[in-house]
Structures are given as structure tokens and as C-alpha cells.
């Protein structure tokens, strides 16, 4: 019978994606902070999108942390073959999908809000394009 550890591959790629999620989350948080600061003097829309960017950044950052934990636990399981390590890896992977699923939902919700905001801002600036 084959051991589960024979099927554990790609933990390096999982850690790479985790790092990219963590960096993306950090950049989104910083962008949100800048958006809120700019929004204070420019208007309500900057504050709203800044806050949404911070939320999206936190969700993406947490997803990356959970994916890193998954890869780490899988690597530990390969050497120990302890059931607890595999359970922790599966729990972290489940949490990753939850955090990242919410991040995608927020990102998709931001698209129509961005379109509406663009239409609103565009209609409030007559003569801007001509």
C-alpha cells in the first residue's frame, strides 16, 4: 500500500504562492491606507475604496499565512507521518480556501462599485475630456 507522503508534492510552489499572497495583502493594506488618507481631502469614495482595499488586503494576507502553514505541515508530515500533522495541514488548507474565497468575493464586489464610482465622478466633471 502506498503511503500518503508519496503524493505530497509542490510544497515549494505552495510556499511561493503563500509569499505572493502575503506580499499582495501587505501592498493592498498600504494602498488602502493611502486611499483613506487621500480620501479625507478628496471625498467619500477614496475612503470607501481605501477601507475595502484594507479589508481585501487582510483577507489575502491571512490566506497566505494559512497556505504557508499547509505547506509547512505537509513537509513535516512527510518526515514524521504523524496523523496530527496531516490533520493540521488539511485544516490550514480549508482555512486558506475560506480566507481566499472571501477575498475573491470582496474583489468581485469592488468591480461594480468601481464602475458606479467612475460614472458618478465622470458625470460630475463636465468638460474633462473635451
FIVO-622894 format. One record per atom (N, C-alpha, C): residue in one letter; x, y, z. Coordinates in steps of 0.2 Angstrom, whole numbers, padded with zeros to 4 digits, always signed. Each point is the difference from the previous one (the first is absolute). Example, Ala and Ser with C-alpha at 12.3 -4.5 7.8 and 13.67 -1.06 7.14 Angstrom:
A+0066-0028+0039
A-0004+0006+0000
A+0004+0006+0000
S-0002+0005-0004
S+0004+0006+0001
S-0004+0005+0003
//
This chain:
X+0004-0006+0000
X-0004+0006+0000
X+0004+0006+0000
X-0002+0005-0004
X+0004+0006+0000
X-0001+0005+0006
X+0005+0003+0002
X+0000+0005+0005
X-0002+0006-0003
X-0004+0004+0004
X-0002+0007-0002
X+0005+0004-0002
X+0006+0000+0004
X+0006+0004-0002
X+0002+0000-0007
X-0001-0006-0003
X+0002+0000-0007
X-0004+0005-0005
X-0006+0002+0003
X-0004+0005-0004
X+0001+0007+0002
X+0004+0001+0004
X+0001+0007+0003
X+0006+0003-0005
X-0002+0004-0004
X+0004+0004-0005
X-0002+0007+0000
X+0005+0004-0002
X-0002+0007-0002
X+0000+0004+0006
X+0003-0002+0006
X-0001+0005+0006
X+0004+0006-0001
X+0006+0000-0004
X+0004+0006-0002
X-0005+0005-0004
X-0004-0003-0005
X-0004+0005-0003
X-0006+0003+0004
X-0002-0005+0005
X-0005+0003+0005
X+0003+0006+0004
X+0006-0001+0002
X+0003+0005+0004
X+0001+0006-0004
X+0002-0001-0007
X+0001+0006-0004
X-0007+0004-0001
X-0005-0004-0001
X-0007+0004-0001
X-0002+0003+0007
X+0002-0003+0006
X-0001+0003+0006
X+0003+0006+0001
X+0007+0000-0002
X+0004+0007+0000
X-0004+0005-0004
X-0002-0002-0006
X-0003+0005-0005
X-0006+0003+0003
X-0004-0005+0004
X-0006+0002+0003
X+0001+0005+0006
X+0005-0001+0004
X+0002+0004+0005
X+0003+0007-0002
X+0004+0000-0005
X+0002+0006-0003
X-0006+0004-0003
X-0004-0003-0004
X-0006+0003-0003
X-0004+0003+0005
X-0001-0004+0006
X-0004+0003+0005
X+0003+0006+0004
X+0006+0000+0001
X+0004+0006+0003
X-0001+0006-0005
X+0001-0001-0007
X+0000+0005-0004
X-0008+0003+0000
X-0005-0004+0000
X-0007+0002+0000
X-0001+0004+0006
X+0003-0002+0006
X-0001+0004+0006
X+0003+0006+0000
X+0006+0001-0003
X+0003+0006-0001
X-0003+0005-0005
X-0003-0003-0005
X-0004+0004-0005
X-0006+0002+0003
X-0003-0004+0004
X-0006+0002+0004
X+0001+0006+0004
X+0005+0000+0004
X+0002+0005+0005
X+0001+0007-0004
X+0004-0001-0006
X+0001+0006-0004
X-0007+0003-0003
X-0004-0005-0002
X-0007+0002-0002
X-0004+0004+0005
X+0000-0003+0006
X-0003+0003+0005
X+0003+0007+0002
X+0006+0001+0000
X+0003+0006+0001
X-0001+0005-0006
X+0000-0002-0006
X-0002+0004-0005
X-0007+0002+0000
X-0004-0005+0002
X-0008+0001+0000
X-0002+0005+0005
X+0004+0001+0005
X-0002+0005+0005
X-0001+0007-0003
X+0005+0001-0004
X+0000+0007-0004
X-0004+0000-0006
X-0001-0006-0003
X-0003+0000-0007
X-0007-0003+0000
X-0002-0003+0005
X-0007-0002+0000
X-0001-0007+0003
X-0007-0002+0000
X-0002-0006+0003
X+0002-0006-0004
X+0000+0000-0006
X+0002-0006-0004
X+0007-0003+0001
X+0005+0005+0001
X+0007-0002+0002
X+0000-0004+0007
X-0004+0002+0004
X+0000-0003+0007
X-0004-0007-0001
X-0005+0000-0004
X-0003-0007+0000
X+0004-0005-0004
X+0003+0002-0005
X+0005-0004-0004
X+0006-0002+0004
X+0002+0005+0004
X+0006-0001+0004
X-0002-0005+0006
X-0006+0000+0003
X-0002-0005+0005
X-0001-0007-0003
X-0003+0000-0006
X+0000-0006-0004
X+0006-0003-0001
X+0005+0004-0002
X+0007-0003-0002
X+0003-0003+0006
X-0001+0004+0006
X+0003-0003+0006
X-0003-0007+0002
X-0006+0000-0001
X-0004-0006+0002
X+0002-0006-0005
X+0001+0002-0006
X+0002-0005-0005
X+0007-0002+0001
X+0005+0005+0002
X+0006-0002+0002
X+0001-0005+0006
X-0004+0002+0005
X+0000-0005+0006
X-0002-0007-0002
X-0005+0000-0004
X-0003-0007-0002
X+0006-0004-0004
X+0003+0004-0005
X+0005-0003-0004
X+0006-0002+0004
X+0002+0004+0005
X+0006-0001+0004
X-0001-0006+0005
X-0006-0001+0003
X-0002-0006+0004
X+0000-0006-0004
X-0003+0001-0007
X+0000-0006-0004
X+0007-0003-0001
X+0005+0005-0001
X+0007-0002-0001
X+0003-0003+0006
X-0002+0002+0005
X+0003-0003+0007
X-0003-0007+0000
X-0006-0001-0001
X-0003-0007+0000
X+0003-0004-0005
X+0001+0002-0006
X+0004-0004-0005
X+0007-0002+0002
X+0003+0005+0003
X+0007-0002+0002
X+0000-0005+0006
X-0005+0000+0004
X-0001-0005+0005
X-0001-0007-0003
X-0004+0000-0005
X-0002-0006-0003
X+0006-0003-0003
X+0004+0004-0004
X+0006-0003-0003
X+0005-0002+0006
X+0001+0003+0005
X+0004-0001+0006
X-0002-0007+0003
X-0006+0000+0001
X-0003-0007+0003
X+0001-0006-0004
X-0001+0001-0007
X+0001-0005-0004
X+0007-0003+0000
X+0005+0005+0000
X+0007-0001+0000
X+0002-0004+0006
X-0003+0002+0006
X+0001-0004+0006
X-0003-0007+0000
X-0006+0000-0003
X-0003-0007+0000
X+0004-0005-0004
X+0003+0003-0006
X+0004-0004-0004
X+0006-0004+0004
X+0002+0004+0005
X+0006-0003+0004
X-0003-0004+0006
X-0005+0002+0003
X-0003-0003+0006
X-0005-0005-0001
X-0004+0001-0005
X-0006-0004-0001
X-0005+0000+0006
X+0000+0005+0003
X-0005+0000+0006
X-0007+0003-0003
X-0005-0003+0003
X-0007+0002-0003
X-0001+0007+0002
X+0002+0002+0006
X-0001+0007+0002
X+0002+0005-0005
X+0006-0001-0003
X+0003+0004-0004
X-0004+0001-0007
X-0003-0006-0002
X-0004+0000-0006
X-0007+0004+0002
X-0002-0001+0006
X-0007+0003+0002
X+0001+0008+0000
X+0006+0002+0002
X+0001+0007+0001
X+0001+0003-0007
X+0004-0004-0005
X+0000+0002-0007
X-0007+0001-0003
X-0004-0005+0001
X-0007+0000-0003
X-0004+0006+0003
X+0001+0001+0006
X-0004+0006+0003
X+0003+0007-0002
X+0007+0000-0001
X+0002+0006-0003
X-0002+0001-0007
X+0000-0005-0004
X-0002+0001-0007
X-0008+0002+0000
X-0004-0003+0004
X-0007+0002+0000
X+0000+0007+0002
X+0003+0002+0005
X+0000+0007+0002
X+0003+0005-0006
X+0005-0002-0003
X+0002+0003-0006
X-0005+0002-0005
X-0004-0006-0002
X-0006+0001-0004
X-0005+0005+0002
X-0001+0000+0007
X-0005+0004+0002
X+0002+0008+0000
X+0006+0001+0002
X+0003+0007+0000
X+0000+0002-0007
X+0003-0004-0005
X+0001+0002-0007
X-0007+0001-0003
X-0005-0004+0002
X-0006+0000-0003
X-0004+0007+0001
X+0001+0002+0007
X-0003+0007+0002
X+0004+0005-0004
X+0007-0001-0001
X+0004+0006-0003
X-0003+0000-0007
X-0001-0005-0004
X-0003+0000-0007
X-0006+0003+0000
X-0005-0002+0005
X-0006+0003+0000
X+0000+0008+0001
X+0004+0002+0004
X+0001+0008+0001
X+0003+0003-0006
X+0005-0003-0003
X+0003+0002-0006
X-0006+0001-0006
X-0004-0005-0001
X-0005+0000-0005
X-0005+0005+0002
X-0002+0001+0006
X-0004+0005+0002
X+0002+0007-0001
X+0007+0001+0000
X+0003+0007-0001
X-0001+0002-0008
X+0000-0005-0004
X-0001+0002-0007
X-0006+0004-0002
X-0006-0002+0002
X-0006+0004-0002
X+0000+0006+0004
X+0003+0000+0006
X+0001+0006+0004
X+0004+0005-0004
X+0006-0002-0002
X+0004+0004-0004
X-0003+0003-0006
X-0004-0004-0004
X-0003+0002-0006
X-0005+0006+0002
X-0004-0001+0005
X-0005+0005+0003
X+0004+0006+0002
X+0005-0001+0004
X+0004+0006+0002
X+0003+0004-0006
X+0002-0004-0005
X+0003+0004-0006
X-0005+0004-0004
X-0006-0003+0000
X-0006+0003-0004
X-0002+0006+0004
X+0000+0000+0007
X-0002+0005+0004
X+0006+0006-0001
X+0006-0002+0001
X+0005+0005+0000
X+0001+0003-0007
X-0001-0004-0005
X+0000+0003-0007
X-0006+0004-0002
X-0006-0001+0003
X-0005+0005-0001
X+0000+0006+0004
X+0004+0000+0005
X+0001+0006+0004
X+0006+0005-0002
X+0003-0003-0006
X+0006+0004-0003
X-0002+0002-0007
X-0004+0004-0002
X-0002+0001-0007
X+0006+0004-0003
X+0001-0001-0006
X+0006+0003-0004
X+0006-0003+0002
X+0001-0005+0004
X+0006-0003+0001
X+0004-0003-0006
X-0004-0003-0004
X+0003-0004-0006
X+0000+0005-0006
X-0003+0005+0000
X+0000+0005-0006
X+0001+0007+0001
//
